[in-house]
Amino acid sequence: MRIYTRTGDDGTTGLIGGHRVSKDNPRVEAYGSVDELNAHIGLALVHLHAHEEFRDILQSVQNTLFVIGSELATPASRKPPVQPVSEAHIRQLEHWIDELENSLPALRHFILPGGSVPAAALHVARTVCRRAERRVVTLFHSEPGNEHIITYLNRLADLLFVMARAANASEGVQDVIWDG
């Protein structure tokens, strides 16, 4: 099987189940943004080689993002081919956030994205996560969907923020304080 099929040359793509839609369809925008987020997390992992404690967490997140992508690539009228994202996935994110926050000083100021390379990569992933969340919200305004996806992406952005702070702290780099 070749990587190219030519079926998308007309500006359409196939959803799970075979239904074809425009490549700028809100559903495609939503799962495309989740795919982009997954790629940014992969890039952050490359920069986090000294942070083994994050590797398992982020690889688990990447697997869950694949599940979310599958859910979003499935029309509302069909059952997704995967076990949907659930409250348990969200609780796991909250557990990781709580563990990391306990090791950090209290946040008393707004911080700017940056500091160390690993933290900056996590901040980029966080902003892409927020965009993916917005795209899913837009989709769910017009079609029903698994509301846990929105909550998961919201909480994931929080996790990526806390991980960026933890990456800076472990590298001995101060967070960049906003002086506005």
C-alpha positions as CSV (number, residue, x, y, z in Angstrom):
1,M,0.0,0.0,0.0
2,R,1.3,3.4,-1.0
3,I,1.3,6.4,1.4
4,Y,-0.5,8.5,-1.3
5,T,-4.0,7.6,-2.4
6,R,-4.9,10.7,-4.5
7,T,-8.3,10.6,-2.9
8,G,-7.7,13.9,-1.1
9,D,-6.5,15.8,-4.2
10,D,-10.0,17.3,-4.5
11,G,-9.8,19.0,-1.1
12,T,-11.7,16.3,0.8
13,T,-10.8,13.6,3.3
14,G,-12.4,10.5,4.6
15,L,-13.8,10.2,8.1
16,I,-13.9,6.8,9.9
17,G,-16.8,5.0,8.3
18,G,-16.0,6.3,4.8
19,H,-18.0,9.6,4.8
20,R,-16.0,12.3,2.9
21,V,-15.9,15.9,4.1
22,S,-14.0,19.1,3.1
23,K,-10.5,19.3,4.6
24,D,-11.5,22.6,6.3
25,N,-14.6,20.9,8.0
26,P,-14.7,21.7,11.7
27,R,-14.3,18.0,12.5
28,V,-11.1,17.8,10.4
29,E,-9.9,21.1,12.1
30,A,-10.5,19.5,15.5
31,Y,-8.7,16.2,14.9
32,G,-6.0,18.0,12.9
33,S,-5.2,20.3,15.8
34,V,-5.1,17.3,18.1
35,D,-2.6,15.6,15.7
36,E,-0.5,18.8,15.7
37,L,-0.5,18.8,19.5
38,N,0.6,15.2,19.5
39,A,3.5,16.1,17.2
40,H,4.5,19.0,19.4
41,I,4.5,16.7,22.5
42,G,6.8,14.4,20.5
43,L,9.1,17.3,19.8
44,A,9.0,18.3,23.5
45,L,10.0,14.7,24.4
46,V,13.1,15.0,22.2
47,H,14.1,18.1,24.3
48,L,13.2,16.3,27.6
49,H,16.0,13.7,27.4
50,A,17.2,14.7,30.9
51,H,13.7,14.5,32.3
52,E,12.9,10.7,32.3
53,E,10.1,11.3,34.8
54,F,8.1,13.0,32.1
55,R,8.7,10.4,29.4
56,D,6.1,7.9,30.5
57,I,3.5,10.6,31.3
58,L,3.9,12.2,27.9
59,Q,3.8,8.9,26.0
60,S,0.6,8.0,27.8
61,V,-0.8,11.4,26.8
62,Q,0.2,10.8,23.2
63,N,-1.7,7.5,23.2
64,T,-4.8,9.2,24.7
65,L,-4.5,11.9,22.0
66,F,-4.6,9.2,19.4
67,V,-7.9,8.0,21.0
68,I,-9.2,11.5,20.9
69,G,-8.2,11.8,17.3
70,S,-10.1,8.6,16.5
71,E,-13.2,9.8,18.3
72,L,-13.1,13.2,16.5
73,A,-12.5,11.5,13.1
74,T,-15.7,9.5,13.6
75,P,-19.0,11.2,12.6
76,A,-21.5,11.8,15.4
77,S,-23.8,9.2,13.9
78,R,-21.3,6.4,14.3
79,K,-19.8,4.6,17.2
80,P,-16.0,5.3,17.6
81,P,-13.7,2.4,17.0
82,V,-11.9,3.0,20.3
83,Q,-12.9,3.1,24.0
84,P,-13.8,6.8,24.5
85,V,-11.9,9.2,26.7
86,S,-13.4,9.1,30.1
87,E,-13.4,10.7,33.5
88,A,-10.6,8.3,34.5
89,H,-8.3,9.9,31.9
90,I,-9.0,13.3,33.4
91,R,-8.4,12.1,36.9
92,Q,-5.0,10.7,35.8
93,L,-4.0,14.2,34.4
94,E,-5.1,15.8,37.7
95,H,-3.0,13.3,39.7
96,W,0.1,14.1,37.6
97,I,-0.6,17.9,38.0
98,D,-1.0,17.6,41.8
99,E,2.3,15.6,42.1
100,L,4.3,18.1,40.1
101,E,2.8,21.1,41.7
102,N,3.7,19.8,45.2
103,S,7.4,19.9,44.1
104,L,7.2,23.5,42.9
105,P,7.1,26.9,44.7
106,A,3.7,28.5,44.7
107,L,3.0,30.6,41.6
108,R,2.7,34.3,42.6
109,H,3.2,36.0,39.2
110,F,2.3,35.4,35.6
111,I,5.1,33.8,33.7
112,L,6.2,34.1,30.1
113,P,6.8,31.0,28.0
114,G,10.5,30.1,28.0
115,G,13.3,29.6,30.4
116,S,15.0,26.3,29.3
117,V,14.6,24.6,25.9
118,P,12.5,21.8,27.4
119,A,10.2,24.3,29.2
120,A,9.8,26.3,26.0
121,A,8.9,23.2,24.0
122,L,6.3,22.3,26.6
123,H,4.9,25.8,26.5
124,V,4.5,25.6,22.7
125,A,2.7,22.3,23.2
126,R,0.5,24.0,25.8
127,T,-0.6,26.7,23.4
128,V,-1.3,24.2,20.6
129,C,-3.3,22.3,23.2
130,R,-5.4,25.4,23.9
131,R,-6.0,25.8,20.1
132,A,-7.1,22.1,19.8
133,E,-9.5,22.7,22.7
134,R,-11.0,25.7,20.9
135,R,-11.4,23.7,17.7
136,V,-13.2,20.9,19.6
137,V,-15.5,23.4,21.3
138,T,-16.3,24.9,17.9
139,L,-17.1,21.4,16.5
140,F,-19.3,20.5,19.5
141,H,-21.4,23.7,18.9
142,S,-22.6,22.1,15.7
143,E,-22.3,18.4,16.4
144,P,-22.6,16.4,19.6
145,G,-19.5,14.8,21.0
146,N,-17.8,13.3,24.0
147,E,-17.6,16.3,26.4
148,H,-14.8,14.5,28.3
149,I,-12.5,15.5,25.3
150,I,-12.9,19.2,26.1
151,T,-12.2,18.7,29.8
152,Y,-9.2,16.4,28.9
153,L,-7.7,19.0,26.7
154,N,-8.3,21.8,29.2
155,R,-6.6,19.8,31.9
156,L,-3.8,18.7,29.6
157,A,-2.9,22.3,28.9
158,D,-2.6,22.8,32.7
159,L,-0.3,19.7,33.0
160,L,1.9,21.0,30.2
161,F,2.2,24.4,32.0
162,V,3.1,22.7,35.3
163,M,5.6,20.4,33.4
164,A,7.2,23.5,31.9
165,R,7.7,25.0,35.3
166,A,9.0,21.7,36.7
167,A,11.5,21.4,33.7
168,N,12.8,24.9,34.5
169,A,13.1,24.1,38.2
170,S,15.0,20.8,37.6
171,E,17.4,22.6,35.2
172,G,18.0,25.4,37.7
173,V,16.4,27.9,35.4
174,Q,14.1,30.6,36.8
175,D,10.6,30.9,35.2
176,V,10.5,34.1,33.2
177,I,8.3,36.5,35.2
178,W,6.0,38.9,33.3
179,D,6.8,42.4,34.4
180,G,3.7,44.1,33.1
